[in-house]
């Protein structure tokens, strides 16, 4: 199961999550990915300790760095940037989320590499974009994606505090967009022989993800209110608590279509003729009252009991609000391909799958993430370096090879 990108060589100079995620997805899809790290390692390696765990592995780093070869090159040394360029020379793709100023100083910017290697696909992820006054501003995803793009503001209840995002949300979305852009650029190169720059930013991804709201603001000049559960204008698209404390989300996005199935399921068919609730507008005006009534009803049965009732109404759309444990145990999540087994030596580790599959070129992770400098010697041998040359590089501190 080689994947659709079998035979494609990718060199990654990435840190933390977004760049490694993009290269990691390409690796899942079959590309041979060589990850360049500094002597101290990708800072994402510290998640293992940062999250307060003494466990022997690093789930955050593993997700984005499986199926890669790992080399350590100190780019601050005289020979370091030249070695990196030698690795890139026969690569199909270079992926980075290092800031442009640092790449220029190293001679690893797009303009320099495109001149040397015109067929190379150069993929760069930034916080705020490649151009403009903020182009070199540092931007983790909680800054450039979550805060700057407007997501946190839209999710903040009136007089409330902005919610915290979960780790890597913007990074992973931007990594996926970048992997798709790389694939499109490879298709273009197949037809023309031309490489090109593809880029994405955390801010662009954040804006696109709230494009529903942002395009309304652009075209109508209004910002939609942030709904509160107790007064949501469409009570058929709301969450409710069941008797066992578990939550469900009723997904009645089309209020006319989904109103009848809902009132039958909750045993209130008479609400069809109740003036308070008989029209979409009346339900919006009396939303607090209707939601309070539904709260009382849903509290009378467990979530499993409601699931059995909902099954009799095919036009009642809903979903459980799952915990992580609920999701992991759900057989549908497994059937949908949400989990993957990653070889880690003698056995495998169950991990999250990247979110796309291919019927004819199925992919499968080939290995767990490399330890720091695990493949330095082998990768340099593939460049034609002799053991004596590699030993000299190690002695000078230009590269590091794991013992």
LUMSEBA-897066 format. One record per residue (C-alpha): residue number from 0; residue in one letter; chain; x, y, z. Coordinates in steps of 0.5 Angstrom, whole numbers. Layout:
BEGIN
R   num   residuo   cadena       x       y       z
R   NUM         A        A       X       Y       Z
...
REM end
This chain:
BEGIN
R   num   residuo   cadena       x       y       z
R     0         X        A       0       0       0
R     1         X        A       5       5      -3
R     2         X        A       0      11      -3
R     3         X        A      -1      16      -9
R     4         X        A       5      20      -8
R     5         X        A      10      14      -8
R     6         X        A      16      16     -11
R     7         X        A      16      23      -9
R     8         X        A      22      26      -5
R     9         X        A      20      31       0
R    10         X        A      25      35       4
R    11         X        A      22      38      10
R    12         X        A      25      44      14
R    13         X        A      19      45      19
R    14         X        A      18      46      27
R    15         X        A      12      45      32
R    16         X        A       6      43      28
R    17         X        A       4      46      21
R    18         X        A      10      45      17
R    19         X        A      11      38      20
R    20         X        A       4      37      19
R    21         X        A       4      38      11
R    22         X        A      10      34      10
R    23         X        A       7      29      15
R    24         X        A       0      28      10
R    25         X        A       5      28       4
R    26         X        A       8      22       8
R    27         X        A       2      19       9
R    28         X        A       0      19       2
R    29         X        A       7      15       0
R    30         X        A      12      21      -1
R    31         X        A      19      19       2
R    32         X        A      20      25       7
R    33         X        A      27      27      10
R    34         X        A      26      32      16
R    35         X        A      32      37      17
R    36         X        A      32      38      25
R    37         X        A      37      43      29
R    38         X        A      42      40      34
R    39         X        A      37      41      39
R    40         X        A      31      38      35
R    41         X        A      24      40      33
R    42         X        A      21      44      39
R    43         X        A      15      40      38
R    44         X        A      19      34      41
R    45         X        A      18      38      48
R    46         X        A      11      37      48
R    47         X        A      12      30      51
R    48         X        A      15      34      58
R    49         X        A      11      40      57
R    50         X        A       4      37      58
R    51         X        A       7      34      64
R    52         X        A       8      27      62
R    53         X        A      13      22      64
R    54         X        A      11      17      59
R    55         X        A      16      14      54
R    56         X        A      13      17      47
R    57         X        A      10      23      45
R    58         X        A       3      23      41
R    59         X        A       3      30      39
R    60         X        A      10      29      35
R    61         X        A       8      22      33
R    62         X        A       2      25      29
R    63         X        A       6      29      25
R    64         X        A      12      26      24
R    65         X        A      11      19      23
R    66         X        A      14      15      16
R    67         X        A      19      20      16
R    68         X        A      27      20      16
R    69         X        A      30      24      21
R    70         X        A      37      28      20
R    71         X        A      40      33      24
R    72         X        A      44      39      20
R    73         X        A      46      45      24
R    74         X        A      44      51      19
R    75         X        A      49      56      23
R    76         X        A      55      52      21
R    77         X        A      59      54      15
R    78         X        A      57      47      11
R    79         X        A      50      46      14
R    80         X        A      46      50       9
R    81         X        A      50      47       3
R    82         X        A      48      40       6
R    83         X        A      41      42       6
R    84         X        A      41      45      -1
R    85         X        A      44      38      -3
R    86         X        A      39      34       0
R    87         X        A      34      39      -4
R    88         X        A      37      38     -11
R    89         X        A      34      32     -13
R    90         X        A      27      33      -8
R    91         X        A      21      34     -12
R    92         X        A      18      38      -6
R    93         X        A      21      43       0
R    94         X        A      16      44       5
R    95         X        A      18      49      11
R    96         X        A      14      54      16
R    97         X        A      21      58      18
R    98         X        A      20      65      17
R    99         X        A      22      68      11
R   100         X        A      28      73      14
R   101         X        A      31      66      16
R   102         X        A      30      63      10
R   103         X        A      33      68       6
R   104         X        A      39      69      11
R   105         X        A      41      61      10
R   106         X        A      40      62       2
R   107         X        A      34      57       3
R   108         X        A      28      62       0
R   109         X        A      24      61      -6
R   110         X        A      28      65     -10
R   111         X        A      34      62      -9
R   112         X        A      32      55      -9
R   113         X        A      28      56     -15
R   114         X        A      33      59     -19
R   115         X        A      38      53     -18
R   116         X        A      32      48     -18
R   117         X        A      27      50     -23
R   118         X        A      23      44     -22
R   119         X        A      22      44     -15
R   120         X        A      15      45     -11
R   121         X        A      17      50      -6
R   122         X        A      11      50       0
R   123         X        A      12      55       5
R   124         X        A       7      56      11
R   125         X        A       7      63      14
R   126         X        A       3      66      20
R   127         X        A       0      72      17
R   128         X        A       3      71       9
R   129         X        A       9      72       5
R   130         X        A       8      80       4
R   131         X        A       6      86       8
R   132         X        A       8      89      14
R   133         X        A       7      83      18
R   134         X        A      10      78      14
R   135         X        A      16      76      19
R   136         X        A      11      77      25
R   137         X        A      12      70      29
R   138         X        A       5      67      29
R   139         X        A       3      60      33
R   140         X        A      -4      58      31
R   141         X        A      -7      61      37
R   142         X        A      -5      68      35
R   143         X        A      -5      68      27
R   144         X        A     -11      63      26
R   145         X        A     -15      63      32
R   146         X        A     -14      70      35
R   147         X        A     -12      75      29
R   148         X        A     -17      71      24
R   149         X        A     -23      73      28
R   150         X        A     -25      66      30
R   151         X        A     -24      67      38
R   152         X        A     -28      73      37
R   153         X        A     -34      70      34
R   154         X        A     -34      64      39
R   155         X        A     -34      69      45
R   156         X        A     -41      70      48
R   157         X        A     -43      77      50
R   158         X        A     -39      79      56
R   159         X        A     -36      73      56
R   160         X        A     -28      71      55
R   161         X        A     -26      68      49
R   162         X        A     -25      61      49
R   163         X        A     -19      57      48
R   164         X        A     -18      53      42
R   165         X        A     -15      46      42
R   166         X        A      -8      44      40
R   167         X        A      -6      45      33
R   168         X        A     -13      46      30
R   169         X        A     -11      51      25
R   170         X        A      -4      48      24
R   171         X        A      -7      42      22
R   172         X        A     -12      45      17
R   173         X        A      -7      49      14
R   174         X        A      -2      43      13
R   175         X        A      -8      39      10
R   176         X        A      -9      45       5
R   177         X        A      -2      46       4
R   178         X        A      -1      38       2
R   179         X        A      -7      39      -3
R   180         X        A      -4      45      -6
R   181         X        A       3      41      -7
R   182         X        A      -1      36     -10
R   183         X        A      -4      41     -15
R   184         X        A       3      44     -16
R   185         X        A       6      37     -18
R   186         X        A       0      35     -23
R   187         X        A       2      42     -26
R   188         X        A       9      40     -26
R   189         X        A       7      33     -29
R   190         X        A       4      37     -35
R   191         X        A       9      43     -36
R   192         X        A      16      41     -32
R   193         X        A      15      47     -28
R   194         X        A      16      48     -21
R   195         X        A      13      53     -17
R   196         X        A      12      57     -10
R   197         X        A       5      54      -6
R   198         X        A       4      58       0
R   199         X        A      -2      58       5
R   200         X        A      -2      62      12
R   201         X        A      -5      61      19
R   202         X        A      -9      67      18
R   203         X        A     -12      65      11
R   204         X        A     -14      59      14
R   205         X        A     -18      62      20
R   206         X        A     -21      67      15
R   207         X        A     -23      61      10
R   208         X        A     -26      57      16
R   209         X        A     -31      63      18
R   210         X        A     -32      64      11
R   211         X        A     -39      63      12
R   212         X        A     -39      69      17
R   213         X        A     -34      73      13
R   214         X        A     -37      73       7
R   215         X        A     -44      76      10
R   216         X        A     -40      81      13
R   217         X        A     -36      83       6
R   218         X        A     -43      83       2
R   219         X        A     -48      85       7
R   220         X        A     -44      89      12
R   221         X        A     -47      85      18
R   222         X        A     -44      81      23
R   223         X        A     -48      75      25
R   224         X        A     -50      75      33
R   225         X        A     -46      69      37
R   226         X        A     -52      65      39
R   227         X        A     -53      63      46
R   228         X        A     -56      56      47
R   229         X        A     -62      58      52
R   230         X        A     -64      63      46
R   231         X        A     -62      60      40
R   232         X        A     -67      63      34
R   233         X        A     -68      56      31
R   234         X        A     -69      51      37
R   235         X        A     -69      45      32
R   236         X        A     -61      47      31
R   237         X        A     -59      46      39
R   238         X        A     -56      42      44
R   239         X        A     -60      39      50
R   240         X        A     -58      35      56
R   241         X        A     -61      28      57
R   242         X        A     -62      24      64
R   243         X        A     -56      21      64
R   244         X        A     -52      28      63
R   245         X        A     -50      26      56
R   246         X        A     -51      32      51
R   247         X        A     -54      31      44
R   248         X        A     -54      36      38
R   249         X        A     -61      37      34
R   250         X        A     -59      39      27
R   251         X        A     -65      42      25
R   252         X        A     -62      46      20
R   253         X        A     -68      47      15
R   254         X        A     -73      49      21
R   255         X        A     -79      47      16
R   256         X        A     -77      40      14
R   257         X        A     -74      38      21
R   258         X        A     -80      41      26
R   259         X        A     -85      35      25
R   260         X        A     -80      30      26
R   261         X        A     -78      33      32
R   262         X        A     -84      34      35
R   263         X        A     -87      27      34
R   264         X        A     -80      24      37
R   265         X        A     -81      28      43
R   266         X        A     -88      27      44
R   267         X        A     -91      34      43
R   268         X        A     -95      33      36
R   269         X        A    -100      38      38
R   270         X        A     -94      44      38
R   271         X        A     -96      44      30
R   272         X        A    -102      48      32
R   273         X        A     -99      51      38
R   274         X        A     -99      59      36
R   275         X        A     -93      60      40
R   276         X        A     -89      55      36
R   277         X        A     -93      54      29
R   278         X        A     -88      58      25
R   279         X        A     -81      59      24
R   280         X        A     -82      66      26
R   281         X        A     -86      64      32
R   282         X        A     -81      59      34
R   283         X        A     -75      65      34
R   284         X        A     -80      70      38
R   285         X        A     -81      64      43
R   286         X        A     -75      61      43
R   287         X        A     -73      61      50
R   288         X        A     -80      58      52
R   289         X        A     -79      53      47
R   290         X        A     -72      51      49
R   291         X        A     -74      51      56
R   292         X        A     -80      46      54
R   293         X        A     -75      42      50
R   294         X        A     -70      42      56
R   295         X        A     -75      39      61
R   296         X        A     -77      33      56
R   297         X        A     -70      31      54
R   298         X        A     -68      31      61
R   299         X        A     -73      25      62
R   300         X        A     -69      20      58
R   301         X        A     -62      17      57
R   302         X        A     -58      19      51
R   303         X        A     -59      12      49
R   304         X        A     -66      12      50
R   305         X        A     -67      18      45
R   306         X        A     -63      15      40
R   307         X        A     -68       9      40
R   308         X        A     -73      14      39
R   309         X        A     -70      18      34
R   310         X        A     -69      12      29
R   311         X        A     -76      12      28
R   312         X        A     -76      19      25
R   313         X        A     -71      19      19
R   314         X        A     -72      26      18
R   315         X        A     -69      28      25
R   316         X        A     -62      29      24
R   317         X        A     -58      29      30
R   318         X        A     -51      27      33
R   319         X        A     -48      25      40
R   320         X        A     -44      30      43
R   321         X        A     -38      25      44
R   322         X        A     -32      25      49
R   323         X        A     -26      23      46
R   324         X        A     -27      16      50
R   325         X        A     -34      16      46
R   326         X        A     -31      17      40
R   327         X        A     -25      12      40
R   328         X        A     -30       7      42
R   329         X        A     -35       8      37
R   330         X        A     -35       3      32
R   331         X        A     -37       8      26
R   332         X        A     -31      12      27
R   333         X        A     -27       6      26
R   334         X        A     -31       4      20
R   335         X        A     -30      11      17
R   336         X        A     -22      10      17
R   337         X        A     -21      15      23
R   338         X        A     -16      11      26
R   339         X        A      -9       8      23
R   340         X        A      -4       3      26
R   341         X        A       3       5      26
R   342         X        A       9       1      26
R   343         X        A      13       2      32
R   344         X        A      18      -4      32
R   345         X        A      16     -10      34
R   346         X        A       8      -8      34
R   347         X        A       4      -2      32
R   348         X        A       1       4      36
R   349         X        A      -6       6      34
R   350         X        A      -6      13      32
R   351         X        A     -11      19      29
R   352         X        A     -11      18      21
R   353         X        A     -10      24      16
R   354         X        A     -17      25      13
R   355         X        A     -17      23       6
R   356         X        A     -17      16       3
R   357         X        A     -16      13      -4
R   358         X        A     -19       7      -7
R   359         X        A     -13       5     -12
R   360         X        A      -7       8      -8
R   361         X        A      -9       6      -1
R   362         X        A      -4       9       4
R   363         X        A      -1       6      10
R   364         X        A       4       9      15
R   365         X        A      11       6      15
R   366         X        A      14       8      21
R   367         X        A      14      12      28
R   368         X        A      17      18      28
R   369         X        A      25      18      28
R   370         X        A      29      20      34
R   371         X        A      33      26      33
R   372         X        A      38      25      28
R   373         X        A      36      17      27
R   374         X        A      38      17      20
R   375         X        A      43      22      19
R   376         X        A      49      18      16
R   377         X        A      44      14      12
R   378         X        A      41      20       8
R   379         X        A      48      23       7
R   380         X        A      51      16       4
R   381         X        A      45      17      -1
R   382         X        A      48      24      -3
R   383         X        A      54      20      -4
R   384         X        A      58      22       2
R   385         X        A      63      17       5
R   386         X        A      64      15      12
R   387         X        A      70      19      13
R   388         X        A      66      25      10
R   389         X        A      60      24      15
R   390         X        A      65      23      21
R   391         X        A      68      30      19
R   392         X        A      61      33      19
R   393         X        A      60      30      26
R   394         X        A      66      32      29
R   395         X        A      65      39      26
R   396         X        A      58      39      29
R   397         X        A      55      40      22
R   398         X        A      51      34      23
R   399         X        A      49      29      29
R   400         X        A      48      22      28
R   401         X        A      44      18      34
R   402         X        A      49      13      37
REM end
